[in-house]
Amino acid sequence: MGPGKSKLDAFRPEIEALLNNGSSQKFIAKRYRITEPTLCNWMKKNGIKKYSGL
């Protein structure tokens, strides 16, 4: 895995679906065995918005 590549990149569609379905970041982080800050940083880097419920 090169720099700038995350193991999460492969799961991006799944993660976006989970967020859109209202899953918490804590749940998603646990599911992929990462920390919440790691997930948040990855989301920021990839321009993924947290689901707002609207």
TORFI-52426 format. One record per residue: x negated, y negated, z of N, C-alpha, C in turn. Coordinates in steps of 0.001 Angstrom, whole numbers, padded with zeros to 6 digits, always signed. Layout:
residues N
XYZXYZXYZ/...
***
This chain:
residues 54
-000845+001200+000000+000000+000000+000000-000879-001248+000000/-000716-002093-000967-001542-003286-001059-001049-004399-000164/-001828-005460-000025-001383-006596+000786-000139-007222+000169/+000753-007697+001013+001969-008317+000508+003061-007311+000195/+002724-006019+000295+003730-004979+000067+004183-004463+001422/+005473-004278+001566+006006-003764+002813+006718-002445+002547/+006676-001562+003522+007416-000313+003353+008912-000609+003266/+009299-001773+003744+010713-002148+003702+011179-002479+002295/+010248-002860+001412+010637-003231+000045+011453-002122-000618/+011077-000876-000344+011761+000259-000958+013201+000386-000457/+013456-000174+000727+014776-000041+001340+015610-001304+001220/+015124-002264+000441+015806-003552+000372+017310-003451+000073/+017729-002666-000942+019181-002587-001200+019958-002062+000006/+019384-001069+000684+020038-000509+001866+020128-001544+002981/+019028-002241+003208+018990-003232+004291+019982-004354+004010/+020034-004820+002764+020991-005875+002419+022420-005387+002615/+022685-004131+002248+024027-003573+002436+024371-003506+003919/+023404-003066+004732+023645-002989+006175+023952-004372+006745/+023167-005370+006336+023399-006730+006818+024774-007224+006389/+025134-006956+005136+026428-007396+004621+027589-006701+005314/+027320-005500+005825+028366-004773+006543+028395-005124+008027/+027566-006089+008405+027611-006579+009783+026702-005858+010759/+025785-005013+010265+024843-004351+011171+023903-005385+011780/+023542-005168+013029+022631-006105+013693+021200-005857+013227/+020391-006892+013368+018981-006749+013016+018317-005742+013945/+018774-005698+015184+018230-004733+016145+018479-003310+015642/+019703-003050+015176+020058-001726+014648+019191-001378+013442/+019042-002324+012529+018269-002089+011303+016796-001846+011645/+016256-002654+012543+014855-002482+012943+014632-001084+013523/+015544-000657+014384+015440+000693+014970+015508+001755+013892/+016433+001596+012971+016647+002584+011917+015388+002806+011084/+014653+001719+010821+013449+001828+010000+012168+001854+010830/+012334+002017+012136+011205+002126+013072+010225+000969+012963/+010784-000232+012978+009964-001453+012985+010494-002346+014104/+009781-003436+014367+010256-004375+015380+011172-005414+014732/+012003-006038+015558+012879-007085+015031+012097-008234+014403/+011014-008711+015064+010244-009794+014420+009698-009390+013047/+009270-008132+012907+008787-007655+011609+009905-007746+010577/+011098-007315+010966+012247-007378+010070+012561-008828+009695/+012563-009705+010687+012854-011123+010435+011845-011738+009474/+010571-011440+009699+009527-011974+008813+009702-011461+007394/+010017-010181+007260+010218-009586+005936+011420-010227+005247/+012491-010445+006011+013691-011073+005442+013380-012496+004965/+012643-013237+005783+012264-014606+005404+011435-014603+004129/+010431-013729+004100+009530-013637+002959+010272-013310+001669/+011335-012517+001801+012088-012079+000622+013357-012896+000385/+013554-013939+001186+014719-014806+001000+016041-014108+001273/+016016-013154+002199+017241-012442+002552+017905-013142+003729/+019150-013515+003514+019882-014240+004555+020576-013253+005473/+020635-013649+006728+021392-012857+007673+022866-013025+007358/+023600-011969+007408+025026-012013+007082+025734-012968+008038/+026538-013878+007473+027186-014894+008303+028617-014532+008666/+029171-013520+008041+030532-013121+008356+031593-013920+007617/+031169-014765+006689+032151-015578+005949+032628-014859+004706/
***
